[in-house]
Amino acid sequence: PPVPMDLDIVYEDEHLLVVNKPAGMTAHASNFLPDTPTVAGALAWQRGADFVFHPVNRLDKGTTGLMVVAKHPHAQEVLKGQLHTPAFRRVYLAVCDGGPQPPSGVVDAPLGPREGSLVEQMVRPDGKDARTRYETLSRSGGRSLVRLELDTGRTHQIRVHMASLGCPLTGDFLYGYEDRSLISRPALHSAQLSLRQPVTGQELSFTLPLPEDMARLLTHQKGEKEP
């Protein structure tokens, strides 16, 4: 259903949209989060209820940043075919507790569901292949700013892999430690995205700055409360 929300459109042509998804919004309706605002609902409100939602890459409810929506099934299929290839490149920024050791590397650890949980994932030998490349950009106040790229796209991949290094994302209630006085969500942002336009083949690239709530984490000592 349409949701009366202004959604920031970063780019648009006749075949696709690139939106800047805010925190607290899912891509589309979910049985687990039935009352949560959705990107699909916001676009239906902005473009009319006959707008058909064709998501390409999905972001978790708490994750901010660049997300691609196709305008028709052909564009969606072409773009989904680019996922996890050099043609569709995604770079995330995360703030984590502590700092990964070594400061850069690749986490190659299969992921699967945690028994007894409807949503939680875990590293398990019988899981699906999952690889995350990471690089520590800076450290401040007991936390690190980390740049991450995905070779695969498993549910909660970055969150689980960072927790497996002993450095969960700051604010991650599921895989780390929640402290809403610091940040109300896992500190993860889809910062850079490049793709090939599904019809013309033109390379398109987009970049968004680090959100204020994540930047603020790097100026406070770990455990320090907001004034």
PyMOL commands that set and color helices and strands:
alter all, ss='L'
color gray80, all
select helices_A, chain A and resi 39-47+73-82+157-164+212-217
alter helices_A, ss='H'
color red, helices_A
select strands_A, chain A and resi 8-12+16-21+54-55+64-70+89-97+104-108+111-113+121-123+131-140+143-150+188-196+203-207
alter strands_A, ss='S'
color yellow, strands_A
deselect
rebuild
show_as cartoon
